[in-house]
Amino acid sequence: MQNQAGGRIKFSYAWIILGVLFIGMVTSFGMRSSFGAYISPWEYEFSVSRTTVTAISTMSFVFFGVGMPVAGKLNDYIGKNYVPAISIFIIGLSLVLTAKATQIWHVFFSYGVLFSIGVAGTSHSVSTPIISNWFVEKRGLALGLMTSGMAIGMLIFGPANLFVIEELGWRTAMVVFGIIVMVVAGPLFIFLLRAKPEDKGMKPYGYKAHEGIEEKKSLDEGSKQDENKKLPVLGIFKTRAFWFLAIPYFICGFTDVGLINVHLIPMAEGRGFAVGVVALAISLIAISNIAGTIVTGHLSDHFSRKRQLAVIYGFRAVTYVLLILMQQPWMILLFAVGYGAVEMASIAPTNSLAVQLFDKYSTGTIVGFIAVSHQLGGAAGSWIPGIMYDATGAYTIVLAVSIVTLVGISLMSLGLPEPKKVKKLS
């Protein structure tokens, strides 16, 4: 498939790898982002409070967060396609099991634990190193395209879950989408996905253009592995750069996958918006996400990534003002467009900075550790607003605090060190 005759690459298998990982993001994160659609049905089905239901999401974030560095390390160590392929089937199976739940603790186990472990095995801690292995050129663009799969997943699965639940019930929805994950993504992960070009006897995309660099990497590979052994991974916790990435990413997780992904749907329902309006808002977030992730992925190849993060977090704070004032349908739709443009835009520059600043460690482990902070933020952002809602009947206080903290991390991101003249990873 890879034609290198005459020094020109007409097609690279790397694009197949990107396509498979993209579909994995669509299916796994599409279902993960649809949690909010199940809050009200589960409250009614199991006669529990919003605090209890959102505790399921909190457990999910914790297991997902802890699972990412483990999955990343396993993928680095085992290679091939074992970790992501097994994980995609765990996702589908866990959804089917959730549909069979008769008590709320069943949902805590099947969704809060099993589902989260499965998603961890298909997350950025696994997929980012795979993309990095397959792309020498256009790495930032490839990461942006892959990440946009999360937005496509939200675009497809968010409204689909709302309508299927409305028409057929939440149990049917879980079974249907669990089977879709296993039937659509499963075979692709088994037969097409490989962690490294060497697994298929190929070279990464852009190899010829960077032949000198790649040869040097090959010559130095043994010494670099020795160097890695001399650098305990826990050493990253002593660096300022790690905390200047991790703390903003914690707040990022609190304000997106926690607060918005979990609570936006019940928040909008509480304001009296119809299912169609809410579904349209979710779709607009997803569409804007697609543009945002691809654009920032491309920009991360050319411009300062820390300044990108500062703009992303600052703009998100502005969009939250609309949520506080939200009374009319046009307000939630305007919020959806603005917020969606920056919701996932932080992923590409954050992961790229993590790889550049900590390139002497296991890439999968480092990306996993950074992502843990995001998921712990998501855990807090899913549970605390639920508690505040049960106590006050509104989300106003949480939204106001989010605005202040987003402005703070926007300024904090500017304190990140600039990587030395990028070793032209892309």
C-alpha positions as CSV (number, residue, x, y, z in Angstrom):
1,M,0.0,0.0,0.0
2,Q,2.9,2.3,0.6
3,N,4.6,3.4,-2.5
4,Q,8.0,5.1,-1.9
5,A,9.3,4.9,-5.4
6,G,11.1,8.0,-6.5
7,G,11.0,9.3,-2.9
8,R,7.3,10.1,-3.2
9,I,4.6,8.7,-1.0
10,K,1.4,8.2,-2.9
11,F,-0.4,6.5,-0.1
12,S,0.5,5.5,3.5
13,Y,-1.1,2.8,5.7
14,A,-0.8,5.5,8.4
15,W,-4.1,7.0,7.1
16,I,-5.8,3.6,7.6
17,I,-4.5,3.6,11.2
18,L,-5.8,7.1,11.7
19,G,-9.2,6.0,10.2
20,V,-9.5,3.1,12.6
21,L,-8.6,5.2,15.6
22,F,-11.0,7.8,14.4
23,I,-13.9,5.3,14.3
24,G,-12.9,4.1,17.8
25,M,-13.2,7.6,19.1
26,V,-16.5,8.0,17.4
27,T,-18.0,4.9,19.0
28,S,-16.4,4.9,22.5
29,F,-16.5,8.6,23.3
30,G,-19.8,9.0,21.5
31,M,-21.4,6.8,24.1
32,R,-19.4,8.3,26.9
33,S,-20.5,11.8,26.1
34,S,-24.1,10.6,26.1
35,F,-24.3,10.0,29.9
36,G,-26.4,13.1,30.5
37,A,-29.2,11.5,28.5
38,Y,-29.5,8.8,31.1
39,I,-29.6,10.9,34.2
40,S,-33.4,11.5,34.3
41,P,-34.3,7.9,33.2
42,W,-32.1,6.4,35.9
43,E,-33.4,8.8,38.6
44,Y,-36.9,7.6,37.7
45,E,-36.1,3.9,37.1
46,F,-34.2,3.4,40.4
47,S,-35.9,6.1,42.5
48,V,-32.6,7.8,43.4
49,S,-31.4,11.4,43.6
50,R,-29.3,13.3,41.1
51,T,-26.3,13.1,43.5
52,T,-26.5,9.3,43.3
53,V,-26.8,9.1,39.5
54,T,-24.0,11.5,39.0
55,A,-21.9,9.5,41.4
56,I,-21.9,6.8,38.7
57,S,-20.3,9.3,36.4
58,T,-17.8,10.2,39.1
59,M,-16.8,6.6,39.5
60,S,-16.5,6.3,35.8
61,F,-14.1,9.2,35.6
62,V,-12.0,7.8,38.4
63,F,-11.6,4.4,36.8
64,F,-11.1,5.9,33.4
65,G,-8.5,8.3,34.8
66,V,-6.6,5.6,36.6
67,G,-6.9,3.2,33.7
68,M,-5.4,5.5,31.1
69,P,-1.7,5.5,32.2
70,V,-2.0,1.7,32.9
71,A,-3.5,1.2,29.4
72,G,-0.8,3.5,27.9
73,K,2.0,1.6,29.6
74,L,0.5,-1.8,28.6
75,N,0.2,-0.7,25.0
76,D,3.8,0.6,25.0
77,Y,5.0,-2.8,26.4
78,I,2.8,-5.2,24.5
79,G,2.3,-3.4,21.2
80,K,0.4,-4.8,18.3
81,N,-3.3,-4.1,18.7
82,Y,-4.1,-6.1,21.9
83,V,-5.0,-3.3,24.3
84,P,-7.3,-1.3,22.1
85,A,-8.9,-4.4,20.5
86,I,-9.8,-6.0,23.8
87,S,-11.0,-2.6,25.2
88,I,-13.5,-1.9,22.4
89,F,-15.3,-5.2,23.1
90,I,-15.3,-4.5,26.8
91,I,-17.1,-1.2,26.0
92,G,-19.8,-3.0,24.0
93,L,-20.3,-5.7,26.5
94,S,-20.5,-3.3,29.4
95,L,-23.3,-1.3,27.7
96,V,-25.3,-4.5,27.1
97,L,-24.8,-5.5,30.8
98,T,-26.0,-2.0,31.9
99,A,-29.2,-2.6,30.0
100,K,-29.9,-5.7,32.2
101,A,-29.4,-3.8,35.5
102,T,-32.2,-4.2,38.1
103,Q,-30.5,-2.2,40.9
104,I,-28.5,0.9,40.8
105,W,-25.4,-0.8,42.1
106,H,-25.4,-2.9,38.9
107,V,-25.1,0.3,36.9
108,F,-22.2,1.5,39.1
109,F,-20.4,-1.7,38.2
110,S,-21.2,-2.2,34.5
111,Y,-21.0,1.5,33.5
112,G,-18.9,3.0,36.3
113,V,-16.2,0.3,36.2
114,L,-16.3,-1.9,33.1
115,F,-17.3,0.7,30.6
116,S,-14.6,3.1,31.9
117,I,-11.9,0.5,31.8
118,G,-12.8,-0.2,28.2
119,V,-12.8,3.5,27.2
120,A,-9.4,3.9,28.9
121,G,-8.0,1.3,26.5
122,T,-9.1,3.3,23.5
123,S,-8.2,6.7,24.9
124,H,-5.5,9.2,24.0
125,S,-3.0,7.4,26.3
126,V,-3.1,4.6,23.7
127,S,-4.0,6.3,20.5
128,T,-1.6,9.3,20.7
129,P,1.5,7.1,20.9
130,I,0.1,5.0,18.0
131,I,-0.4,8.1,15.9
132,S,3.1,9.4,16.9
133,N,4.6,6.1,15.7
134,W,2.8,6.2,12.4
135,F,3.3,9.9,11.5
136,V,6.5,11.8,11.2
137,E,5.0,14.5,9.0
138,K,1.6,16.0,9.8
139,R,1.5,14.6,13.3
140,G,-0.4,17.5,14.8
141,L,-3.0,17.4,12.0
142,A,-3.4,13.6,12.5
143,L,-3.9,14.1,16.2
144,G,-6.5,16.8,15.5
145,L,-8.3,14.6,13.0
146,M,-8.3,11.6,15.4
147,T,-9.6,13.8,18.3
148,S,-12.3,15.1,16.0
149,G,-13.8,11.6,16.2
150,M,-14.9,12.4,19.7
151,A,-16.9,15.3,18.4
152,I,-18.4,13.2,15.6
153,G,-19.3,10.6,18.2
154,M,-21.1,13.3,20.2
155,L,-22.8,14.5,17.0
156,I,-24.1,11.0,16.2
157,F,-24.6,9.3,19.5
158,G,-25.8,12.3,21.6
159,P,-29.0,13.1,19.6
160,A,-29.4,9.4,18.8
161,N,-29.4,8.4,22.4
162,L,-32.0,11.1,23.3
163,F,-34.4,10.0,20.6
164,V,-34.0,6.3,21.1
165,I,-34.5,6.7,24.9
166,E,-37.6,8.9,24.1
167,E,-39.1,6.3,21.7
168,L,-37.9,2.9,23.0
169,G,-36.5,3.4,26.5
170,W,-33.0,3.6,28.0
171,R,-32.5,-0.2,28.1
172,T,-33.1,-0.6,24.4
173,A,-30.8,2.3,23.7
174,M,-28.0,0.7,25.7
175,V,-28.3,-2.7,23.9
176,V,-28.5,-1.1,20.5
177,F,-25.5,1.1,20.9
178,G,-23.5,-1.6,22.7
179,I,-23.9,-3.9,19.7
180,I,-23.0,-1.1,17.3
181,V,-19.7,-0.5,19.1
182,M,-18.8,-4.2,18.9
183,V,-20.0,-4.8,15.3
184,V,-18.6,-1.6,13.7
185,A,-15.4,-0.8,15.6
186,G,-14.5,-4.3,16.8
187,P,-13.4,-6.0,13.5
188,L,-11.5,-2.9,12.4
189,F,-9.4,-2.9,15.6
190,I,-8.7,-6.6,15.3
191,F,-7.8,-6.8,11.6
192,L,-6.5,-3.4,10.6
193,L,-5.0,-1.7,13.7
194,R,-1.3,-2.0,14.6
195,A,0.7,0.0,17.1
196,K,3.8,0.6,15.0
197,P,4.7,0.6,11.3
198,E,7.3,-2.2,12.0
199,D,4.4,-4.5,13.0
200,K,3.4,-4.5,9.3
201,G,6.9,-4.1,7.8
202,M,6.3,-0.4,6.9
203,K,7.7,3.0,7.5
204,P,5.8,5.9,9.1
205,Y,4.2,8.6,7.0
206,G,6.8,11.2,5.9
207,Y,9.7,8.9,6.5
208,K,11.6,9.9,3.4
209,A,11.3,13.6,4.1
210,H,12.9,13.0,7.6
211,E,15.1,10.1,6.7
212,G,18.1,11.7,8.4
213,I,16.2,12.1,11.6
214,E,14.7,8.7,11.5
215,E,18.1,7.1,10.9
216,K,19.5,9.0,13.8
217,K,16.6,7.8,16.0
218,S,17.3,4.2,14.9
219,L,21.0,4.5,15.8
220,D,20.3,6.1,19.1
221,E,17.4,3.9,20.0
222,G,19.4,1.6,22.3
223,S,21.0,4.5,24.2
224,K,17.7,6.3,24.5
225,Q,16.1,3.2,26.0
226,D,18.9,3.1,28.5
227,E,18.4,6.8,29.2
228,N,14.7,6.1,29.8
229,K,15.6,3.5,32.4
230,K,17.6,6.1,34.3
231,L,14.7,8.5,34.5
232,P,12.0,7.2,37.0
233,V,8.6,8.3,35.6
234,L,7.6,9.7,39.0
235,G,10.3,12.4,38.5
236,I,7.8,14.3,36.3
237,F,5.9,15.2,39.5
238,K,8.9,17.3,40.6
239,T,8.7,19.5,37.5
240,R,6.8,22.8,37.2
241,A,5.9,22.0,33.6
242,F,3.9,18.9,34.7
243,W,1.8,20.9,37.1
244,F,1.3,23.8,34.7
245,L,-0.2,21.2,32.3
246,A,-2.0,19.1,34.9
247,I,-3.8,21.8,36.9
248,P,-5.3,23.6,34.0
249,Y,-6.3,20.2,32.5
250,F,-8.0,19.3,35.8
251,I,-10.1,22.5,35.5
252,C,-10.6,21.7,31.8
253,G,-12.1,18.3,32.8
254,F,-14.3,19.8,35.5
255,T,-15.8,22.3,33.1
256,D,-16.3,20.1,30.0
257,V,-16.6,16.4,30.4
258,G,-17.8,16.8,34.0
259,L,-20.1,19.8,34.1
260,I,-21.3,20.1,30.5
261,N,-21.2,16.6,29.2
262,V,-23.0,15.3,32.3
263,H,-25.3,18.2,33.3
264,L,-26.1,20.2,30.2
265,I,-29.0,18.0,29.1
266,P,-30.7,18.0,32.5
267,M,-29.8,21.7,32.9
268,A,-31.6,22.5,29.6
269,E,-34.5,20.2,30.4
270,G,-34.9,22.1,33.7
271,R,-35.2,25.3,31.8
272,G,-38.1,23.8,29.9
273,F,-36.4,23.3,26.5
274,A,-37.9,20.6,24.3
275,V,-35.9,17.4,23.4
276,G,-35.5,18.7,19.8
277,V,-33.8,21.9,21.0
278,V,-31.5,20.0,23.4
279,A,-30.6,17.5,20.6
280,L,-29.8,20.4,18.3
281,A,-27.6,22.0,20.9
282,I,-25.7,18.8,21.3
283,S,-25.3,18.5,17.6
284,L,-24.0,22.1,17.3
285,I,-21.5,21.5,20.0
286,A,-20.3,18.4,18.1
287,I,-20.1,20.2,14.8
288,S,-18.1,23.1,16.3
289,N,-15.9,20.6,18.0
290,I,-14.9,19.1,14.7
291,A,-13.8,22.4,13.4
292,G,-12.1,23.3,16.6
293,T,-10.1,20.1,17.0
294,I,-8.9,20.0,13.4
295,V,-7.9,23.7,13.4
296,T,-6.0,23.6,16.7
297,G,-4.4,20.3,15.7
298,H,-3.1,22.0,12.5
299,L,-2.1,25.2,14.4
300,S,-0.2,23.1,17.0
301,D,2.3,22.2,14.2
302,H,3.0,25.9,13.6
303,F,2.3,28.2,16.6
304,S,2.9,28.4,20.3
305,R,0.8,25.7,22.0
306,K,0.8,27.3,25.4
307,R,-0.7,30.5,23.9
308,Q,-3.3,28.3,22.2
309,L,-4.3,26.9,25.5
310,A,-4.6,30.3,27.1
311,V,-7.0,31.5,24.3
312,I,-9.0,28.2,24.5
313,Y,-9.6,28.4,28.3
314,G,-10.3,32.2,28.2
315,F,-12.9,31.8,25.5
316,R,-14.6,29.0,27.3
317,A,-15.0,31.2,30.3
318,V,-16.9,33.7,28.1
319,T,-19.3,31.1,26.8
320,Y,-20.3,30.1,30.3
321,V,-21.8,33.6,30.8
322,L,-24.5,32.5,28.3
323,L,-25.4,29.5,30.5
324,I,-26.0,31.7,33.5
325,L,-28.3,34.0,31.5
326,M,-29.9,31.1,29.5
327,Q,-33.7,31.6,29.2
328,Q,-34.4,31.4,25.5
329,P,-33.6,28.5,23.0
330,W,-31.3,30.8,21.0
331,M,-29.1,31.3,24.1
332,I,-28.3,27.6,24.5
333,L,-27.7,27.3,20.7
334,L,-25.3,30.2,20.7
335,F,-23.5,28.7,23.7
336,A,-23.3,25.4,21.9
337,V,-21.5,27.0,18.9
338,G,-19.0,29.0,21.0
339,Y,-18.4,26.3,23.6
340,G,-18.1,23.5,21.0
341,A,-15.4,25.4,19.1
342,V,-13.0,25.1,22.2
343,E,-14.3,22.1,24.2
344,M,-11.9,19.6,22.8
345,A,-9.5,22.0,21.3
346,S,-7.2,21.8,24.3
347,I,-6.4,18.1,23.7
348,A,-4.0,18.4,20.7
349,P,-1.8,21.2,22.1
350,T,-1.8,19.6,25.6
351,N,-0.8,16.2,24.3
352,S,1.8,17.7,22.0
353,L,3.3,19.7,24.8
354,A,3.4,16.6,27.0
355,V,5.2,14.6,24.4
356,Q,7.7,17.4,23.7
357,L,8.4,18.4,27.3
358,F,8.8,14.8,28.6
359,D,10.2,13.0,25.6
360,K,12.6,11.0,27.8
361,Y,9.8,9.0,29.4
362,S,7.3,6.5,28.1
363,T,5.0,8.6,25.9
364,G,1.9,6.5,26.7
365,T,2.5,6.8,30.4
366,I,3.1,10.6,30.3
367,V,0.0,11.3,28.2
368,G,-1.9,9.0,30.6
369,F,-0.7,10.9,33.7
370,I,-1.7,14.2,32.2
371,A,-5.0,12.8,31.2
372,V,-5.6,11.5,34.7
373,S,-5.8,15.1,35.9
374,H,-8.5,15.8,33.3
375,Q,-10.5,12.8,34.3
376,L,-10.3,13.6,38.0
377,G,-11.5,17.1,37.1
378,G,-14.3,15.4,35.2
379,A,-15.2,13.3,38.2
380,A,-15.4,16.4,40.4
381,G,-17.3,18.2,37.7
382,S,-19.9,15.5,37.4
383,W,-20.5,15.0,41.1
384,I,-20.2,18.4,42.7
385,P,-22.8,20.1,40.4
386,G,-25.2,17.2,41.2
387,I,-24.8,17.9,44.9
388,M,-25.2,21.6,44.4
389,Y,-28.3,21.1,42.3
390,D,-29.9,18.9,45.0
391,A,-29.0,21.5,47.6
392,T,-30.0,24.7,45.7
393,G,-32.2,23.6,42.8
394,A,-29.9,25.4,40.3
395,Y,-26.4,25.3,38.7
396,T,-25.7,29.1,39.0
397,I,-23.0,28.9,41.7
398,V,-21.0,26.1,39.9
399,L,-21.1,28.0,36.6
400,A,-19.9,31.2,38.3
401,V,-17.0,29.4,40.0
402,S,-16.2,27.7,36.6
403,I,-15.8,31.1,34.9
404,V,-13.4,32.4,37.6
405,T,-11.2,29.2,37.4
406,L,-11.1,29.2,33.6
407,V,-9.8,32.7,33.6
408,G,-7.2,31.6,36.1
409,I,-5.9,28.6,34.1
410,S,-5.9,30.7,31.0
411,L,-3.2,32.9,32.7
412,M,-1.5,29.9,34.2
413,S,-1.0,28.3,30.8
414,L,1.1,31.3,29.7
415,G,3.6,30.2,32.4
416,L,4.4,26.9,30.6
417,P,8.0,26.6,29.3
418,E,8.4,26.7,25.5
419,P,9.9,23.5,24.2
420,K,13.3,24.1,22.7
421,K,12.9,24.7,19.0
422,V,10.7,21.8,18.3
423,K,12.7,18.8,17.1
424,K,10.3,19.1,14.2
425,L,8.0,16.3,15.3
426,S,5.9,17.2,12.3
